Each structure stands twice: as structure tokens, then as C-alpha cells.
Amino acid sequence: MKPGRSMRLVGLIRKEWLQVMRDPSSLAIALVLPLVLLFIFGYGVSLDAKNISIALVVEQPGSASNAFAASFYHSPYFQPRQMRNMQEAEEALQRAEVQGIVWLRSTFDADYLSRSNPPIGVIVNGVDANTARLVDGYIQGIWFGWLDKQAELSGTQLKPPLQLEQRIWFNPEVRSTDYLVPGVVAVVMTLIGSLLTALVIAREWERGTMETLLVTRISVIELLAGKLIPYFILGMAGLFISLVMARILFAVPMRGSLLLLLAVSALFLLVALGMGLAISTLFRSQFVAALVALVVTFLPAFLLSGFIFDIRSMPLIIQGITRLIAARYYVAMLQTLFLVGDVGSIMLINSLYLALMAIFFLAITYIKTDKRLD
């Protein structure tokens, strides 16, 4: 780079950096927003169903029925409430005071002692289908666990029709936090990259300083580089904060390479910065640019990236749309690096998609940033 060009670039970077330091909103988005989002999703949002209120109806207490009912009191998933009859339990279910009912009929003890299969009535509130499936699965788990314990106490061996040997890879504790936090990092990087830069050029036009920049000797590449570099540094600072919180506060495992994570994060940040710059170039109002950035980048990253909702369960047309969402590829790499390790095939193909997107958005910004006043 020629000395004059390098001096101009350094001057642009210094100007933009001073502007960032004097703008509390930019620092809040880059440094405070990661803290807020990670606290909310790490502590406040969970896909694990625990402390579920459930009604226990034992028509005729006995040794077997009391032992089985006690299993619910020792489970971290349930908060059982003893009820006298099914009418009372059904009324509580209709009022949403409980999420399910476990009904042990009067013949439960007699059927169990006679070696027949005692029926257990289970009614689950299906308004929330996901919670209903979890409650049903938890109840079945308690039932088989109780049967196994009773067989052990009686010196016999439980022989179910099928022997299930379960192995859980990558997230053995089945903690939703380990799954959610890497996705939150992707959402944070999307917001930092796109929202900050979406306001950059739009702010220059609103303040009338863009005209001054356009009549100088700086080139379009120098102008865009001067805008990108300071916000790239801010974005990587936000990433550092997110990674520290993920490891220290939420104890999310890090099984992949940290250098590889930094590399793919830098690539994704270029995509987010490119999207933000393209938006601010096309829309010269800060308000409109910020609104478009939220709708075009944040909402798709939140809903269509696989961060919370499984892409494979979406309709085919929506699955096709998700291929246009950069956060989809970044979330896949983050979850792999955090929970699985360095899987070369996943890293390569997703990095390729991100590189193509970065080139596309930066090219649009370059073409639309003209050194002429309209």
C-alpha cells in the first residue's frame, strides 16, 4: 500500500474509532448486549422441563401404590400434588394448576402382587405439545425405574420385552444450556455486526459528513475499510466476552479448537458487517436502516438458524429459505466446535458458504457506494 493511501486509511480508522468511543450506543451494543442476551438465554430460557406440577390420584393406598407415588416426590422433574379423586384432579387440570394426572386405580396393589400388569392412568395437558411429550416420557421413565427397583428388592430380575441400552453423545447431561449458548453467540455476533454497521453510512448521510468524505481523495475501498475495521475489532471483543461467559458462567464444554472457532467467527463477522454496510448504503436513514437490519438479520438468525428450532422439522420451503441465512452455517459450526470437536467436513462446507456470502455483501456495498453525489 502506498504511503499516502495508508495514511488516509489510518486517518479514517482513527476518525471512526473516535466516533465509536464517543457514541455510548455503539459500545452498549458491542459490549453490554452480549452480557444481557447470554444472561437471559443462559439462565432464563431452558428447553428442559423441570418442577412440573402433576396430580397424583391413589384410589386405594397400599404398599406398592405408595412406593410408586413416592417416586414422583424424589424426581427433580415433578412437583406432585396428592388429590382425593379424579374429579378433583381433572378440575385442577382444566384450571391449568397441574400439567398432568397420574391415576392409580383401586386394583393397583392387587394386580401388581398377582404378577399381572397393573394399569396406570396418565392424562397430560397437550396445549404445549413439547412439554406434553416430555411429561409423558418422564412418567414412563419413573415407571420403568420403579419396576427395576422393585425387582431388585425382591431378588428377581426385571425382564422387559426389549432391552434398551442408551448412549448420549456430545451432551451426556442433556442440558439445553449447552445447546442454546452457542446459538446465542451467533445471535450476538449477528446483532453486533449488522446493527452497528447499518447505522454507519446512514449516519454520515444524515449528519451531512458523507459529502465531505466523497470530495476527498480517498477511494471507495479505503472508505469501506475505514468503516469496517473498527467495528470488526468491536465484534471480536463481543465474541471474547461471550466465550468467557459461556465457559465460566455456564460451563459449556469446548471440545474443538479455539483458533478454529476464532477463524470461523471472524469470517461470520465479515458477513454480518457486509450485510450491515449494504443496508446502510441502500437506506440513508438511521431509523430505516436499523429497522431493516433487525428484520433482515436478527429475526432470521433467531428463528431460522437452527438456534432453537430444528431446521429439519420445518416445511421444505422454509428449509430452502434457511439456506440464505448466514447464521445457519455459523450456528452449525459453533455447536459442533463446542459440543463435538473439530469435524472437518462441517467446518469446510459451512465456511465456504460464509465466504461466498461475505464476498456477495461486500461487493454490493462496493458497487452501491459511489464517489458521486446524487
KEKE-3310 file (N, C-alpha, C; in steps of 0.2 Angstrom, whole numbers, plus 5000, padded with zeros to 4 digits):
npx = (5004:5003:5012:5004:4991:4990:4991:4979:4970:4973:4970:4956:4952:4955:4947:4934:4935:4936:4924:4916:4920:4914:4901:4889:4879:4885:4895:4887:4880:4890:4897:4889:4877:4880:4882:4869:4860:4866:4864:4850:4847:4855:4851:4838:4830:4826:4825:4823:4811:4806:4802:4788:4771:4760:4746:4742:4733:4728:4718:4716:4726:4741:4755:4763:4757:4759:4773:4776:4770:4778:4790:4788:4789:4803:4808:4817:4810:4796:4783:4773:4756:4745:4729:4712:4702:4698:4689:4692:4706:4705:4698:4708:4717:4710:4710:4723:4731:4739:4750:4747:4740:4742:4735:4731:4723:4710:4713:4727:4737:4733:4733:4747:4753:4748:4756:4751:4749:4748:4736:4740:4733:4736:4735:4738:4741:4740:4741:4753:4763:4776:4780:4771:4775:4787:4783:4776:4786:4794:4786:4785:4798:4800:4791:4797:4809:4805:4799:4811:4818:4810:4810:4824:4824:4816:4824:4823:4824:4821:4812:4810:4801:4810:4827:4834:4848:4856:4864:4871:4878:4890:4882:4880:4874:4862:4859:4850:4856:4869:4867:4860:4868:4879:4872:4866:4878:4880:4869:4872:4883:4878:4869:4879:4887:4879:4869:4877:4885:4875:4871:4881:4885:4873:4871:4882:4876:4865:4870:4877:4890:4895:4896:4907:4917:4916:4922:4935:4951:4951:4948:4934:4936:4945:4937:4927:4935:4940:4928:4925:4935:4936:4924:4925:4934:4927:4917:4924:4928:4916:4913:4924:4919:4907:4912:4920:4910:4902:4910:4914:4903:4892:4897:4899:4905:4921:4926:4932:4944:4951:4957:4952:4938:4939:4943:4932:4923:4927:4926:4912:4908:4913:4903:4892:4895:4896:4883:4877:4883:4879:4865:4865:4870:4861:4849:4847:4843:4845:4835:4827:4837:4841:4829:4827:4839:4836:4825:4829:4841:4843:4830:4829:4841:4837:4826:4827:4839:4842:4845:4836:4825:4823:4829:4826:4814:4805:4794:4797:4799:4803:4814:4822:4823:4831:4843:4848:4851:4864:4868:4864:4874:4884:4879:4879:4892:4897:4890:4895:4909:4909:4902:4905:4918:4932:4926:4930:4923:4911:4915:4922:4912:4903:4910:4914:4901:4899:4910:4907:4895:4900:4909:4898:4890:4899:4903:4891:4890:4901:4899:4887:4892:4895:4907:4900:4889:4871)
npy = (4994:5011:5025:5037:5032:5023:5031:5039:5029:5025:5037:5037:5026:5030:5041:5035:5027:5036:5041:5030:5028:5040:5037:5031:5021:5013:5006:5000:4991:4983:4978:4977:4971:4958:4952:4954:4947:4934:4931:4931:4920:4910:4909:4911:4905:4889:4873:4862:4853:4855:4853:4851:4853:4840:4830:4817:4803:4792:4779:4768:4767:4758:4746:4745:4755:4766:4766:4768:4780:4788:4789:4800:4810:4811:4814:4826:4832:4833:4841:4834:4833:4828:4821:4818:4812:4808:4818:4829:4831:4832:4844:4852:4851:4857:4870:4873:4871:4860:4850:4838:4821:4807:4792:4780:4766:4757:4744:4743:4738:4725:4719:4721:4712:4700:4698:4702:4715:4730:4743:4760:4776:4790:4806:4820:4837:4844:4856:4863:4855:4851:4851:4842:4830:4828:4827:4815:4806:4807:4801:4788:4785:4785:4775:4763:4764:4762:4749:4742:4744:4738:4725:4722:4724:4713:4702:4697:4697:4710:4708:4716:4717:4722:4727:4741:4750:4764:4777:4793:4805:4818:4828:4823:4826:4831:4844:4859:4871:4870:4868:4879:4891:4892:4895:4907:4915:4916:4924:4936:4940:4942:4953:4963:4964:4968:4977:4988:4992:4995:5007:5016:5022:5027:5036:5045:5051:5057:5067:5075:5073:5064:5070:5077:5067:5061:5071:5070:5063:5050:5032:5021:5009:5012:5020:5010:5001:5008:5010:4997:4991:4996:4992:4978:4975:4978:4969:4957:4959:4958:4945:4939:4942:4934:4921:4919:4921:4910:4899:4901:4905:4897:4885:4878:4865:4865:4858:4858:4867:4882:4891:4888:4891:4905:4909:4905:4913:4926:4926:4924:4936:4946:4943:4948:4961:4965:4964:4973:4985:4985:4987:5000:5007:5006:5012:5027:5033:5032:5027:5019:5010:5004:4997:4989:4981:4974:4966:4959:4953:4950:4943:4932:4926:4922:4914:4905:4899:4887:4888:4888:4881:4866:4864:4853:4850:4859:4865:4861:4872:4882:4877:4878:4892:4894:4892:4903:4911:4917:4915:4902:4893:4897:4894:4880:4877:4882:4875:4862:4864:4868:4857:4844:4844:4846:4844:4841:4841:4847:4860:4864:4865:4874:4885:4888:4893:4904:4912:4915:4922:4933:4939:4942:4952:4962:4965:4971:4982:4989:4992:5000:5010:5025:5037:5049:5062:5061)
npz = (5000:4996:5003:5005:5004:5014:5025:5024:5026:5039:5045:5043:5050:5063:5064:5064:5075:5085:5084:5088:5101:5107:5106:5115:5113:5103:5110:5120:5112:5107:5119:5130:5126:5123:5136:5142:5133:5134:5148:5149:5140:5145:5158:5160:5149:5145:5138:5145:5154:5170:5188:5186:5189:5195:5196:5208:5210:5220:5222:5231:5244:5246:5249:5237:5228:5236:5236:5223:5220:5229:5221:5213:5221:5223:5212:5201:5191:5194:5203:5213:5218:5229:5227:5230:5222:5205:5199:5206:5202:5188:5187:5192:5182:5171:5176:5174:5184:5187:5176:5172:5176:5186:5188:5199:5200:5211:5211:5209:5218:5221:5208:5205:5214:5210:5199:5187:5175:5181:5177:5173:5174:5164:5161:5151:5149:5134:5128:5127:5116:5116:5130:5134:5128:5134:5148:5147:5143:5155:5165:5160:5162:5176:5179:5174:5180:5193:5193:5190:5202:5211:5207:5210:5224:5228:5224:5211:5193:5182:5167:5154:5138:5128:5128:5132:5128:5132:5125:5126:5116:5115:5122:5136:5148:5144:5144:5140:5140:5136:5123:5119:5122:5113:5101:5105:5105:5091:5088:5095:5088:5076:5078:5083:5072:5061:5065:5071:5060:5051:5054:5051:5038:5035:5045:5042:5031:5036:5045:5036:5033:5024:5011:5013:5014:5002:4993:4995:4993:4995:4991:4987:4992:5002:5010:5014:5021:5031:5038:5041:5049:5063:5068:5066:5076:5087:5086:5088:5101:5107:5105:5112:5125:5125:5124:5136:5146:5142:5145:5158:5166:5162:5160:5148:5138:5128:5115:5103:5093:5098:5091:5078:5080:5082:5070:5061:5067:5064:5051:5049:5055:5046:5036:5043:5045:5032:5028:5036:5031:5018:5020:5026:5016:5006:5012:5018:5030:5047:5056:5047:5042:5054:5057:5046:5047:5059:5055:5044:5047:5062:5066:5057:5060:5073:5072:5061:5060:5066:5079:5090:5085:5076:5060:5052:5055:5049:5037:5019:5010:5019:5024:5013:5012:5024:5019:5014:5025:5034:5048:5050:5045:5053:5066:5066:5065:5077:5087:5084:5086:5100:5106:5100:5093:5082:5067:5051:5039:5042:5045:5034:5023:5028:5031:5018:5012:5020:5016:5003:5005:5012:5002:4993:4999:5003:4990:4985:4993:4989:4975:4976:4984:4978:4972:4969:4971:4972)
capx = (5000:5007:5012:4998:4985:4990:4990:4972:4966:4974:4966:4949:4951:4956:4941:4929:4936:4934:4916:4913:4921:4910:4894:4888:4875:4889:4898:4882:4878:4895:4900:4884:4872:4882:4880:4862:4857:4868:4861:4843:4846:4858:4848:4830:4827:4828:4821:4822:4805:4808:4797:4781:4766:4757:4741:4743:4727:4728:4711:4716:4733:4744:4762:4765:4755:4763:4780:4776:4769:4784:4795:4787:4792:4810:4811:4818:4806:4789:4781:4767:4750:4740:4722:4707:4699:4699:4686:4696:4712:4703:4696:4714:4720:4706:4712:4730:4735:4743:4751:4746:4737:4744:4729:4732:4716:4710:4716:4734:4741:4731:4736:4754:4755:4746:4760:4748:4752:4743:4736:4741:4730:4740:4732:4743:4739:4743:4741:4760:4764:4783:4780:4767:4779:4792:4780:4774:4792:4797:4782:4787:4805:4799:4788:4802:4814:4802:4799:4818:4820:4806:4813:4830:4822:4813:4828:4821:4826:4815:4813:4806:4801:4815:4832:4837:4855:4855:4871:4870:4884:4891:4879:4878:4870:4856:4857:4848:4860:4875:4864:4857:4873:4882:4867:4866:4884:4878:4864:4875:4888:4874:4867:4884:4890:4874:4866:4882:4887:4869:4870:4887:4885:4867:4873:4886:4872:4860:4874:4880:4898:4897:4898:4914:4921:4916:4926:4942:4955:4950:4944:4929:4939:4948:4931:4924:4939:4940:4922:4924:4940:4934:4918:4927:4938:4922:4914:4928:4928:4910:4914:4928:4915:4903:4916:4921:4903:4900:4914:4915:4897:4888:4901:4898:4911:4924:4929:4935:4950:4949:4959:4947:4932:4940:4944:4926:4919:4930:4923:4905:4908:4914:4897:4887:4897:4895:4876:4875:4886:4875:4859:4866:4872:4854:4844:4851:4840:4847:4829:4825:4842:4841:4823:4829:4844:4833:4820:4833:4847:4841:4824:4830:4846:4834:4821:4828:4846:4843:4847:4831:4820:4826:4828:4824:4807:4802:4792:4803:4800:4806:4821:4826:4824:4836:4850:4850:4853:4871:4868:4863:4880:4888:4877:4881:4899:4898:4888:4900:4915:4908:4900:4908:4925:4934:4924:4932:4918:4906:4919:4924:4907:4899:4915:4913:4895:4900:4915:4903:4891:4904:4910:4892:4888:4904:4903:4885:4892:4906:4895:4882:4895:4898:4910:4897:4883:4866)
capy = (5000:5017:5029:5041:5028:5020:5037:5040:5023:5026:5043:5035:5022:5034:5045:5031:5024:5041:5042:5024:5030:5045:5035:5026:5016:5008:5002:4996:4985:4978:4976:4976:4967:4950:4951:4954:4941:4927:4930:4929:4914:4905:4907:4912:4901:4882:4868:4857:4853:4853:4856:4851:4851:4835:4827:4810:4801:4785:4777:4764:4767:4751:4747:4746:4761:4772:4766:4771:4788:4791:4790:4806:4815:4811:4816:4833:4834:4834:4843:4831:4836:4822:4823:4813:4808:4810:4824:4835:4831:4834:4851:4856:4851:4862:4877:4873:4871:4855:4849:4831:4817:4800:4789:4773:4763:4754:4737:4743:4733:4718:4717:4720:4707:4694:4697:4705:4722:4735:4749:4767:4781:4796:4812:4826:4843:4844:4863:4864:4849:4849:4849:4836:4824:4827:4824:4808:4802:4807:4797:4781:4783:4784:4768:4758:4764:4759:4742:4739:4744:4733:4719:4722:4722:4706:4697:4694:4701:4713:4706:4719:4714:4725:4729:4747:4752:4771:4781:4800:4808:4826:4832:4817:4828:4833:4851:4863:4877:4868:4868:4886:4896:4893:4899:4914:4918:4918:4930:4941:4942:4945:4960:4967:4966:4971:4983:4993:4995:4998:5014:5019:5026:5031:5042:5050:5055:5061:5072:5079:5072:5060:5074:5079:5062:5060:5075:5069:5059:5043:5028:5018:5003:5015:5022:5004:4998:5013:5009:4990:4988:4997:4988:4971:4975:4978:4962:4952:4960:4955:4937:4937:4942:4929:4915:4919:4919:4903:4894:4902:4906:4892:4878:4875:4862:4867:4852:4860:4871:4889:4895:4887:4895:4912:4910:4905:4919:4932:4925:4926:4943:4949:4943:4952:4968:4966:4965:4980:4990:4985:4990:5007:5010:5007:5016:5033:5035:5028:5023:5014:5005:4999:4993:4984:4976:4969:4962:4955:4949:4947:4939:4926:4922:4919:4909:4901:4897:4881:4890:4885:4876:4861:4865:4848:4849:4864:4864:4861:4879:4886:4874:4881:4899:4895:4892:4910:4914:4916:4912:4895:4890:4899:4890:4873:4876:4884:4869:4857:4866:4867:4850:4838:4844:4848:4840:4845:4842:4853:4867:4866:4867:4880:4891:4890:4896:4911:4916:4917:4927:4939:4942:4945:4958:4967:4968:4975:4988:4992:4994:5005:5016:5029:5043:5055:5065:5060)
capz = (5000:4995:5010:5006:5004:5021:5030:5023:5029:5046:5047:5043:5055:5069:5064:5065:5081:5090:5084:5092:5108:5109:5105:5120:5110:5099:5115:5123:5108:5106:5125:5135:5123:5124:5143:5143:5130:5137:5154:5148:5137:5149:5165:5159:5144:5145:5135:5150:5158:5177:5193:5183:5194:5192:5201:5210:5212:5223:5225:5237:5246:5248:5249:5230:5226:5240:5234:5216:5221:5232:5216:5210:5226:5223:5205:5200:5186:5196:5210:5214:5222:5231:5226:5233:5217:5198:5198:5209:5198:5182:5188:5193:5175:5167:5178:5172:5191:5186:5169:5171:5181:5187:5192:5201:5202:5217:5210:5208:5223:5219:5201:5205:5218:5207:5194:5181:5173:5184:5173:5176:5170:5163:5157:5151:5146:5127:5125:5125:5114:5118:5137:5135:5126:5140:5154:5146:5144:5162:5169:5158:5165:5183:5180:5172:5186:5199:5192:5191:5209:5215:5206:5214:5231:5228:5222:5205:5188:5178:5160:5149:5131:5125:5132:5129:5130:5129:5125:5123:5114:5114:5128:5140:5154:5141:5146:5135:5140:5132:5116:5117:5122:5106:5097:5107:5102:5084:5088:5097:5083:5070:5080:5083:5065:5056:5068:5071:5053:5047:5056:5050:5032:5036:5050:5039:5026:5040:5048:5031:5033:5019:5006:5014:5013:4995:4989:4997:4988:4997:4987:4990:4996:5009:5014:5017:5026:5037:5042:5044:5054:5070:5070:5067:5082:5092:5086:5091:5108:5110:5105:5118:5131:5125:5125:5143:5149:5140:5148:5166:5170:5160:5160:5141:5136:5122:5113:5097:5093:5100:5085:5073:5082:5081:5062:5058:5070:5060:5044:5050:5057:5040:5033:5046:5044:5025:5027:5039:5027:5012:5022:5027:5009:5002:5016:5021:5036:5053:5058:5042:5042:5060:5057:5041:5050:5064:5052:5039:5050:5069:5066:5053:5064:5079:5071:5056:5060:5070:5086:5094:5081:5072:5053:5048:5056:5046:5030:5014:5008:5024:5024:5007:5014:5029:5016:5013:5032:5036:5054:5050:5045:5059:5072:5065:5067:5084:5091:5083:5090:5107:5109:5097:5091:5075:5062:5046:5034:5044:5045:5027:5019:5031:5029:5011:5011:5023:5012:4997:5007:5013:4995:4990:5003:5002:4983:4984:4996:4985:4969:4978:4987:4973:4973:4966:4974:4968)
cpx = (5004:5006:5006:4992:4984:4989:4982:4968:4967:4970:4958:4947:4951:4949:4935:4929:4934:4927:4913:4914:4917:4903:4893:4884:4879:4892:4893:4880:4884:4897:4894:4878:4874:4880:4873:4859:4860:4865:4854:4843:4849:4855:4840:4827:4830:4823:4820:4816:4807:4802:4790:4776:4761:4752:4742:4736:4728:4722:4711:4724:4735:4752:4765:4763:4758:4770:4781:4775:4775:4790:4794:4790:4799:4813:4811:4813:4798:4789:4774:4762:4746:4733:4718:4704:4700:4695:4690:4703:4710:4701:4703:4718:4717:4708:4719:4734:4740:4744:4749:4743:4740:4739:4731:4725:4716:4713:4723:4738:4740:4734:4744:4756:4753:4750:4757:4751:4746:4742:4737:4738:4735:4737:4737:4740:4743:4743:4748:4763:4771:4783:4776:4771:4784:4789:4778:4780:4795:4793:4784:4794:4804:4796:4793:4807:4811:4801:4806:4820:4816:4808:4820:4829:4819:4818:4827:4824:4821:4817:4808:4806:4807:4820:4835:4843:4856:4862:4869:4877:4884:4888:4876:4873:4863:4854:4856:4853:4866:4873:4863:4863:4877:4878:4866:4872:4883:4874:4867:4880:4884:4872:4873:4886:4885:4871:4871:4883:4881:4868:4875:4886:4878:4868:4877:4881:4867:4864:4877:4887:4900:4899:4905:4919:4922:4920:4933:4945:4954:4946:4939:4931:4942:4942:4928:4928:4940:4933:4922:4929:4938:4929:4920:4930:4932:4918:4918:4929:4922:4910:4918:4924:4910:4906:4918:4915:4901:4904:4914:4908:4892:4891:4900:4905:4914:4928:4933:4941:4948:4951:4954:4940:4933:4940:4937:4921:4921:4926:4915:4904:4909:4907:4892:4889:4895:4887:4874:4877:4881:4868:4860:4868:4865:4849:4848:4848:4842:4841:4827:4831:4842:4835:4824:4834:4841:4829:4824:4838:4845:4836:4826:4836:4843:4829:4822:4835:4847:4845:4843:4827:4824:4824:4824:4816:4802:4799:4798:4804:4804:4813:4825:4827:4830:4843:4853:4852:4860:4872:4867:4869:4885:4886:4879:4888:4901:4896:4892:4906:4915:4907:4903:4915:4926:4932:4925:4927:4913:4909:4920:4918:4903:4904:4914:4907:4896:4905:4911:4899:4895:4906:4904:4890:4893:4904:4897:4887:4897:4903:4891:4885:4899:4901:4907:4891:4877:4862)
cpy = (5006:5021:5033:5038:5025:5025:5039:5035:5024:5032:5041:5031:5025:5038:5041:5028:5029:5042:5036:5026:5035:5043:5030:5020:5011:5003:4998:4990:4980:4975:4974:4971:4960:4948:4950:4948:4934:4926:4928:4922:4908:4904:4907:4908:4894:4878:4862:4858:4851:4856:4856:4849:4846:4832:4820:4808:4793:4783:4773:4763:4760:4752:4748:4753:4767:4772:4769:4778:4791:4793:4797:4812:4816:4813:4824:4836:4836:4837:4840:4834:4830:4825:4817:4809:4811:4817:4830:4836:4834:4842:4855:4856:4856:4869:4878:4874:4865:4853:4842:4827:4810:4797:4782:4770:4759:4747:4737:4738:4726:4715:4716:4714:4700:4693:4699:4712:4727:4741:4755:4772:4787:4801:4818:4831:4844:4851:4865:4857:4846:4847:4843:4829:4823:4824:4817:4803:4801:4802:4790:4780:4782:4777:4763:4758:4761:4752:4739:4739:4739:4726:4717:4720:4715:4700:4694:4699:4703:4711:4709:4716:4716:4727:4735:4749:4759:4774:4788:4803:4815:4830:4827:4819:4830:4840:4856:4869:4876:4869:4876:4891:4897:4897:4906:4918:4920:4924:4936:4944:4945:4952:4965:4969:4970:4977:4989:4997:4997:5005:5019:5024:5030:5037:5047:5054:5059:5067:5077:5078:5068:5064:5076:5074:5060:5065:5075:5064:5051:5039:5025:5012:5006:5017:5016:5001:5002:5012:5002:4988:4990:4993:4980:4970:4974:4972:4957:4953:4957:4947:4935:4937:4936:4922:4914:4917:4912:4898:4894:4901:4899:4885:4874:4872:4865:4862:4853:4865:4878:4893:4894:4891:4902:4914:4910:4911:4925:4931:4927:4934:4948:4949:4948:4959:4970:4968:4971:4986:4991:4989:4998:5011:5011:5011:5021:5036:5030:5024:5017:5008:5001:4995:4987:4978:4971:4964:4957:4951:4946:4942:4932:4922:4919:4914:4904:4898:4890:4882:4887:4879:4872:4862:4860:4846:4854:4862:4865:4868:4883:4883:4877:4888:4899:4894:4898:4914:4912:4913:4905:4891:4891:4895:4883:4872:4878:4878:4863:4858:4865:4860:4844:4839:4847:4843:4844:4846:4847:4860:4869:4869:4873:4886:4893:4895:4903:4915:4919:4923:4934:4943:4945:4951:4963:4970:4972:4982:4992:4995:5000:5011:5020:5035:5049:5056:5064:5067)
cpz = (5000:5002:5011:5007:5012:5026:5030:5027:5037:5049:5048:5049:5062:5070:5067:5072:5087:5090:5088:5099:5111:5108:5110:5118:5106:5104:5119:5119:5107:5113:5130:5133:5124:5131:5144:5140:5132:5144:5153:5145:5142:5155:5164:5154:5145:5142:5139:5154:5165:5182:5190:5188:5191:5198:5202:5213:5214:5226:5231:5239:5248:5247:5242:5227:5229:5238:5227:5216:5224:5227:5213:5214:5226:5216:5204:5195:5188:5202:5211:5219:5223:5231:5228:5228:5210:5196:5200:5204:5191:5182:5189:5186:5171:5169:5177:5179:5190:5178:5167:5177:5180:5191:5193:5204:5208:5217:5209:5212:5221:5213:5201:5209:5215:5200:5187:5180:5176:5179:5176:5171:5170:5159:5157:5147:5140:5124:5122:5123:5116:5125:5138:5133:5132:5146:5153:5146:5151:5166:5167:5161:5172:5184:5179:5178:5192:5199:5193:5198:5213:5213:5209:5221:5232:5226:5215:5199:5183:5171:5156:5142:5127:5130:5129:5132:5127:5130:5122:5122:5114:5119:5133:5146:5151:5144:5140:5135:5136:5124:5114:5117:5116:5101:5099:5105:5095:5084:5090:5092:5077:5072:5080:5076:5061:5059:5069:5065:5049:5049:5053:5044:5032:5040:5046:5034:5030:5043:5042:5030:5027:5013:5007:5012:5005:4991:4991:4992:4990:4992:4990:4994:5003:5013:5018:5022:5032:5041:5045:5049:5061:5072:5071:5074:5088:5092:5089:5099:5111:5110:5111:5124:5131:5127:5133:5147:5148:5144:5156:5169:5168:5159:5153:5139:5129:5120:5107:5098:5094:5094:5079:5074:5081:5074:5059:5061:5066:5053:5044:5052:5051:5036:5036:5045:5037:5024:5030:5034:5021:5014:5023:5021:5005:5005:5020:5027:5042:5055:5054:5042:5048:5060:5052:5044:5055:5060:5047:5042:5057:5069:5063:5057:5071:5078:5066:5055:5063:5077:5091:5091:5076:5065:5050:5049:5053:5039:5025:5012:5013:5025:5019:5009:5019:5025:5014:5020:5034:5043:5055:5050:5051:5065:5072:5067:5074:5088:5090:5087:5097:5110:5106:5096:5084:5070:5055:5040:5035:5043:5038:5023:5021:5030:5022:5009:5014:5019:5006:4999:5009:5007:4992:4993:5002:4995:4982:4987:4992:4978:4971:4981:4981:4975:4970:4971:4970:4967)
residu = (MET:LYS:PRO:GLY:ARG:SER:MET:ARG:LEU:VAL:GLY:LEU:ILE:ARG:LYS:GLU:TRP:LEU:GLN:VAL:MET:ARG:ASP:PRO:SER:SER:LEU:ALA:ILE:ALA:LEU:VAL:LEU:PRO:LEU:VAL:LEU:LEU:PHE:ILE:PHE:GLY:TYR:GLY:VAL:SER:LEU:ASP:ALA:LYS:ASN:ILE:SER:ILE:ALA:LEU:VAL:VAL:GLU:GLN:PRO:GLY:SER:ALA:SER:ASN:ALA:PHE:ALA:ALA:SER:PHE:TYR:HIS:SER:PRO:TYR:PHE:GLN:PRO:ARG:GLN:MET:ARG:ASN:MET:GLN:GLU:ALA:GLU:GLU:ALA:LEU:GLN:ARG:ALA:GLU:VAL:GLN:GLY:ILE:VAL:TRP:LEU:ARG:SER:THR:PHE:ASP:ALA:ASP:TYR:LEU:SER:ARG:SER:ASN:PRO:PRO:ILE:GLY:VAL:ILE:VAL:ASN:GLY:VAL:ASP:ALA:ASN:THR:ALA:ARG:LEU:VAL:ASP:GLY:TYR:ILE:GLN:GLY:ILE:TRP:PHE:GLY:TRP:LEU:ASP:LYS:GLN:ALA:GLU:LEU:SER:GLY:THR:GLN:LEU:LYS:PRO:PRO:LEU:GLN:LEU:GLU:GLN:ARG:ILE:TRP:PHE:ASN:PRO:GLU:VAL:ARG:SER:THR:ASP:TYR:LEU:VAL:PRO:GLY:VAL:VAL:ALA:VAL:VAL:MET:THR:LEU:ILE:GLY:SER:LEU:LEU:THR:ALA:LEU:VAL:ILE:ALA:ARG:GLU:TRP:GLU:ARG:GLY:THR:MET:GLU:THR:LEU:LEU:VAL:THR:ARG:ILE:SER:VAL:ILE:GLU:LEU:LEU:ALA:GLY:LYS:LEU:ILE:PRO:TYR:PHE:ILE:LEU:GLY:MET:ALA:GLY:LEU:PHE:ILE:SER:LEU:VAL:MET:ALA:ARG:ILE:LEU:PHE:ALA:VAL:PRO:MET:ARG:GLY:SER:LEU:LEU:LEU:LEU:LEU:ALA:VAL:SER:ALA:LEU:PHE:LEU:LEU:VAL:ALA:LEU:GLY:MET:GLY:LEU:ALA:ILE:SER:THR:LEU:PHE:ARG:SER:GLN:PHE:VAL:ALA:ALA:LEU:VAL:ALA:LEU:VAL:VAL:THR:PHE:LEU:PRO:ALA:PHE:LEU:LEU:SER:GLY:PHE:ILE:PHE:ASP:ILE:ARG:SER:MET:PRO:LEU:ILE:ILE:GLN:GLY:ILE:THR:ARG:LEU:ILE:ALA:ALA:ARG:TYR:TYR:VAL:ALA:MET:LEU:GLN:THR:LEU:PHE:LEU:VAL:GLY:ASP:VAL:GLY:SER:ILE:MET:LEU:ILE:ASN:SER:LEU:TYR:LEU:ALA:LEU:MET:ALA:ILE:PHE:PHE:LEU:ALA:ILE:THR:TYR:ILE:LYS:THR:ASP:LYS:ARG:LEU:ASP)
# end
